[in-house]
Amino acid sequence: MKILALQGSPRPKKYTQMVLEKFLEGAVSKGAELEIIHLANKRIYPCIGCYTCWYKTPGVCIHKDDMPELLEKLKSCDVEVYATPLYTYGMTSFMKLFLERRLPLIQPYLIESDGVTTHPSRYPGKRADKMVLISVCGFPEVGHFNALVENFRLLARAGRRKLAGVLLRPGAESMLFIEKLGKKGEEVLQGFYRAGQEIVEKGEISKEVEEIVSQEWTKNRRGFQEQANLFWKIRMEHEERTSRNEENRPFEEAILEDIRILLGGMAVSLRGEAAGDIRATIQFDVTGRQAGQWYFEIADGYCAFREGKLDHPTLTIHTPSEVWVAISKGEMDGAQAFMEKKYTAEGDFGLLLRLKSLFGNNR
Ligand SMILES: Cc1cc2nc3c(=O)[nH]c(=O)nc-3n(C[C@H](O)[C@H](O)[C@H](O)COP(=O)(O)O)c2cc1C
């Protein structure tokens, strides 16, 4: 099976690429051959609707760019994979340019197929009979993809082809912290891998796998939004500090060691079922590289993360930021670090002992 993957993200190493690579790894493990085209690196001019490719030079566009070479590739693959991030509830402009410029592949005539009007192919039997859509987006809910998915369903129907799988990954920017996403993170990436295997073995992707890859990271939408807002705040601060030469780490490295994003992530990972009806506050009194005061407020199965100092917290943890960062990154064991007095605590020790079971992603 020959797979042609059209990658429509202008960011070559981000999340569309991450999930596409997993999918393709799965496909290769079952013997597929593949080619990835990064559309943002190709010269593709917009269709100007002159229809020259229909009536004057049939099958040949007026533009002289990279598109003829790509149209040839479309004529010699078995599966077309369209991987695009969600931009303004649709595909990226790179992907849109590409799709429009496929016009030379169809003929102008109108025919009826499946009860609707469409155009006949100029090269019957030469086009792949299967398409797969892969998309990622920033917002956490899968419903944001609705218009994009409908667009691809209509395209598949018009071409009398099968939309053999739809792999959607909402909340994709969270995958910067893929390690912190724990079991779900692994399940999702493994889901993309399985989807790649299924397309080769069964010619289609199962609903089960589609659901696995698109599962929401957390039911705690408010917590998700707060973490995203914190992310952007830290990004802006990092930019300012870099411009003043106070910071020399790249943002991607600095954010993974930022005590605020780590504590905020911990708050979002509160296991509602384990928390039950606990009402408690935890003060983090942080010294060292990133000193400050932050606290958790746990109530109704939700944990809020705030900056500031409480008068009477249920539990107070005094820690250097370096120690808490190391614990959060799994480089140091929390209980062991406590025994070794790398951090101290006062207040409800029962709560301290429960931290590991209350927070985390079931790793
Ligand atoms: C111009 C633009 C428009 C976007 N529109 C949406 C959108 O409508 N809904 C959404 O959830 N995310 C939206 N996003 C966020 C991207 O989908 C998200 O950052 C995704 O991870 C980008 O893919 P990449 O990581 O492969 O670059 C948009 C981003 C940009 C730059």
The ligand as an SDF file (V2000), in Angstrom:
LIG
                    3D

 31 33  0  0  0  0  0  0  0  0999 V2000
   -4.5040   31.2230   12.2880 C   0  0  0  0  0  0  0  0  0  0  0  0
   -4.8670   30.1750   13.2870 C   0  0  0  0  0  0  0  0  0  0  0  0
   -6.1660   29.7690   13.4210 C   0  0  0  0  0  0  0  0  0  0  0  0
   -6.5240   28.7970   14.3640 C   0  0  0  0  0  0  0  0  0  0  0  0
   -7.8200   28.4270   14.4950 N   0  0  0  0  0  0  0  0  0  0  0  0
   -8.1830   27.5180   15.4160 C   0  0  0  0  0  0  0  0  0  0  0  0
   -9.5520   27.1470   15.5780 C   0  0  0  0  0  0  0  0  0  0  0  0
  -10.4430   27.5910   14.8550 O   0  0  0  0  0  0  0  0  0  0  0  0
   -9.8640   26.2870   16.5700 N   0  0  0  0  0  0  0  0  0  0  0  0
   -8.9020   25.7420   17.3850 C   0  0  0  0  0  0  0  0  0  0  0  0
   -9.2340   24.9740   18.2860 O   0  0  0  0  0  0  0  0  0  0  0  0
   -7.5820   26.0330   17.2240 N   0  0  0  0  0  0  0  0  0  0  0  0
   -7.2090   26.9240   16.2770 C   0  0  0  0  0  0  0  0  0  0  0  0
   -5.8860   27.2420   16.1070 N   0  0  0  0  0  0  0  0  0  0  0  0
   -4.8490   26.5240   16.9190 C   0  0  0  0  0  0  0  0  0  0  0  0
   -4.1770   25.3840   16.1340 C   0  0  0  0  0  0  0  0  0  0  0  0
   -5.1050   24.4880   15.5920 O   0  0  0  0  0  0  0  0  0  0  0  0
   -3.2180   24.6220   17.0420 C   0  0  0  0  0  0  0  0  0  0  0  0
   -2.2370   25.5060   17.5190 O   0  0  0  0  0  0  0  0  0  0  0  0
   -2.5310   23.4380   16.3600 C   0  0  0  0  0  0  0  0  0  0  0  0
   -1.7210   22.7690   17.2840 O   0  0  0  0  0  0  0  0  0  0  0  0
   -1.6670   23.8900   15.1980 C   0  0  0  0  0  0  0  0  0  0  0  0
   -1.1360   22.7730   14.5280 O   0  0  0  0  0  0  0  0  0  0  0  0
    0.4510   22.4860   14.5280 P   0  0  0  0  0  0  0  0  0  0  0  0
    0.7790   22.2080   15.9510 O   0  0  0  0  0  0  0  0  0  0  0  0
    0.6810   21.3410   13.6280 O   0  0  0  0  0  0  0  0  0  0  0  0
    1.0760   23.7220   14.0210 O   0  0  0  0  0  0  0  0  0  0  0  0
   -5.5180   28.1950   15.1710 C   0  0  0  0  0  0  0  0  0  0  0  0
   -4.1790   28.6070   15.0170 C   0  0  0  0  0  0  0  0  0  0  0  0
   -3.8520   29.5690   14.0870 C   0  0  0  0  0  0  0  0  0  0  0  0
   -2.4100   29.9900   13.9630 C   0  0  0  0  0  0  0  0  0  0  0  0
  1  2  1  0
  2  3  1  0
  2 30  2  0
  3  4  2  0
  4  5  1  0
  4 28  1  0
  5  6  2  0
  6  7  1  0
  6 13  1  0
  7  8  2  0
  7  9  1  0
  9 10  1  0
 10 11  2  0
 10 12  1  0
 12 13  2  0
 13 14  1  0
 14 15  1  0
 14 28  1  0
 15 16  1  0
 16 17  1  0
 16 18  1  0
 18 19  1  0
 18 20  1  0
 20 21  1  0
 20 22  1  0
 22 23  1  0
 23 24  1  0
 24 25  2  0
 24 26  1  0
 24 27  1  0
 28 29  2  0
 29 30  1  0
 30 31  1  0
M  END
$$$$
